[in-house]
Amino acid sequence: MTTPDHGLQVTTGDLAPDAFRVAGHRTVEWIAGYLAGGVERYPVLARVRPGDVRSALPADAPEEPEPLDRILDDFERHIVPGTTHWNHPGFLAYFGISGSAPGVLGEFLGSALNVNAMLWRTGPAATELEEVALGWVRRMLGLPAEFHGVIQDTASASSLVALAAARHQVPGLDVRERGLAGAPRLVMYASAEAHSSIDKAAIALGIGRSGLRKIPTDAELRMDPGALAAAIREDRAAGMVPFAVVATVGTTSTTSVDPVPEIAAICAEHRLWLHVDAAYGGAAAVLPEMRWVLAGCERADSLVVNPHKWLFTPIDCSALYCRRPDVLRDAFDVLPEYLRTTGAAAAGEPRNLMDYGLSLGRRFRALKLWMVLRAFGARGIRDRIRAHIELARRLAERVDAAPEFERMAPAPLSVVCLRARPRDLAARGGEPAAGAYLDRLNEALLQAVNATGEAFLSHTRVRARFTLRVAIGNLRTTAAHIDRAWEILQAEAARLDRELRPPALA
């Protein structure tokens, strides 16, 4: 029995199957059109001000049920225009990600099953499919068979739990029971280019930002192994306890690849846990010609790669691989009585994924990853990643050939760091006035490009200079989109230089 207006079942309050089918068909049709190119009807960066979406919606939930058609109308009227469209082919900011169609369907099915895979018995298929899908990814990347995989939500969580395991295995430190009170001063190491999530992990783990030592980088913005070894020796001599090193494969600002083989040798010498943040760059290793990015990672204790970055899986899905899963489990294993398995199932029950991280509740993320891997196939994924790297290579060549621009960092993967630099200022870049103007010019250029609605770029600072980043990683980004972004960059840079150049630099 249903209510006459809204298709709700009187007995449950949920949608009746027929009403769900109608709303579901409309939803799927909208998604199909959006993914087929409808997304390009919208500016990639939302043209709203803070509070616009909130003020367009009622302050309180409706007292009475509302029909799904009205709700979906409001989705299209208020939510979509207030969205920055990460699935837009002109999204070239941060790290491009794609919610591919197979992954969207996986999310749809996963939501319907509504599994909480905390224990094996609460999600047998979810638990075992996670093992299967992460095994497939591990082999695609060429990682060792002893690497145990477990899905976290993001690389921030993956790095946090990996570093918690590193802290747990410090000899004589019983942090599970006693905490850090009275413990020796712990210190861990990362490149000056490491992701901010490593700082957050230091904060959350009680190490503090002062216990995270940032190691200088070389000319290619990679961690300097010699500086790392010297820092470890210095800290030990000062009575501190080094316990972990974070190497990065594909740094956030410039996608530099730290020299992991040398770092791994230092970690082995000093018996330090090596965690590799390959959240973005690790995916490139699916290509035989790019397998070098994970060189040395076979010696790591833990490594994270995010399928939701460059393996076309809808956010969120982060794969944490650990060589020492027993240490990871010991760091987090807490088993209250209400979660104990009893009876015949207890004897043969395999691992419970809740024991390998902070979260008890665990979404069925493996389903969408599994569907993406099957629908694309390893070859299809390789083809697309190879195409992205080629697009970045061609853009880097254009930047290098353009007298009004300069490339700010190597482009080993699919991100190009660049800035406008008028040719007559090339020899004056070291002057304070010229340097300040170039920063101002490029900040204005970033805003102008993003205001077009055709492309969305982000920025960083490379050796203190304001730098634009073009990050290629969306399934739907083609050469035409990169061509158009480059046209906009050139035209807007010339216009802004005419308008903003101070007389002193004329």
Steps between C-alpha positions, in 0.01 A plus 500: 500500500636845408403861562324654200743785429855397573530125436586421863411172662275549800658207682865610469495865393747411224438527127288233349679296230304658214572853625866409544515375141359825366738717705786260427447517125498879513818498711683258272397698193634817658829332594539349152448838337737668745779250433436505124587869478228678690754598762655741248183708508613622841799715594753265650547729803171580672393863459352544842598693810524355850150453636318508164400133506410507867281808464311345206382211719255493791644537848312193630421156366148466357239378745320297234642272230591660168482327162825382344434699183502822701817395683674414172384831353669679788811290452525632146396853597717557807757225553643454151568873438663519842737215418860520387498229235784258563366284218536789252772440237623854568567417864879531500549597865652311793503141371243420235265223602226318311181346622479253213167349400583148630606652830180703523301182453712334767413781741133456410507127573715541810250748642216259435678217683597743780764260633711577804805279449645537849511122560529228243158367598336844469632522144647177363486611137617853585796365695610249241433725201727759661775239518442404136483855360805620693686188390425592140625856553812376680592276210426774246744726687767230534503507881621193696258223588562549873338844490166476680235743368217670684276784384484826695301805400785733397879510495488717811346210692730246335812692596369560852439133573828396336693744717306384804626149423851641468466660843357179645807297406750731671681277755410574861218738409161368620290779357184285490490478879707787633476757222792733444525635856860458611602354164817608320469772239394335173591643163405409146619635166347614173599716207440874511260425211300235690122525517339691787333176616838394639499809720148410613608145576782635719247714684248218545764250614631728772835546326424864432614702204831556676546122489462496122830600348476631145796394287632738231457414133737490204483690173208283386308552826568146624602410854877522551611161638824644635310763697267228630787284627662801664173600671452150642852494641459848646170417668629176646800683642257748659319218681195486275352178359458496121233249400364565149573658163237604244613496137276644230436368151338794327515800733190716518652820370718372217464116484867447575598142584722459803804267458337210680783244450747724683246591767413132550868417554525771767186370671639147502828620647326688781209257541236761421154436359476615136160624390455600135235753405426400141138617520513661158822395330489131584229434244746580219679174580228307316697600189812290437691810392401679824570215741807698610281727716466217754865393490608425854143485629526122528711572810239728659307401809185672373381677188183683402354545152159654439275338237281809533779717356629336183323165480161652413318388815253747658625660817566369757724193469857485630704179489747454784752219450703378795786252510448449873124461545551340840645827631218699340243270659668507840495879494121514460352170614229567762236226534206570731272213591221614273725455196632155587414218265373192679400151399612309196578816299771607744737215416520572129436873487767688304629847580267779599576821314400718794830397665714684243406860563304744710154446355266232626238575237628421150323575173501248217758701303649193336189451289550813290874433466434144386245621244740763365783250465278254317327753278822669385734205521867547576569595139228766498639656816852494360382664177336786685784568741746490209283752313498737799878486529530572128266801528716637782818440298362694204389786723842513667663524155271792411587679822872445440468641148296806602717807568226652719477201737732281702468154644566495872573131566557170323183332373562127543131407526189692393535836678669803344611789721536828314477875524474795268831686468510770233814459294636845582488414871687171465832656597342705780321223689747528787416864563258544792265723301495263203450196722210664684340600171530150354326359808225760465468434126468125545253526785285720277549253215374216717187696590439598138529143369269367770246776434450378143321189624681294237794394714583485869864516606657503846831645614798435720830668577816357350807640669278777639370604157127499422445212258200369306432127486332322209405155628379253238321192627134514402370227273325751278785748461620497138765682301233754403445593865873545561529702178222728616650544846834594342327751268331662800824512697684673216227750421430592862869528587556747215193705595584512868863596436379798297262605775705427812863573406631783722681784323824417679511167317388628162 
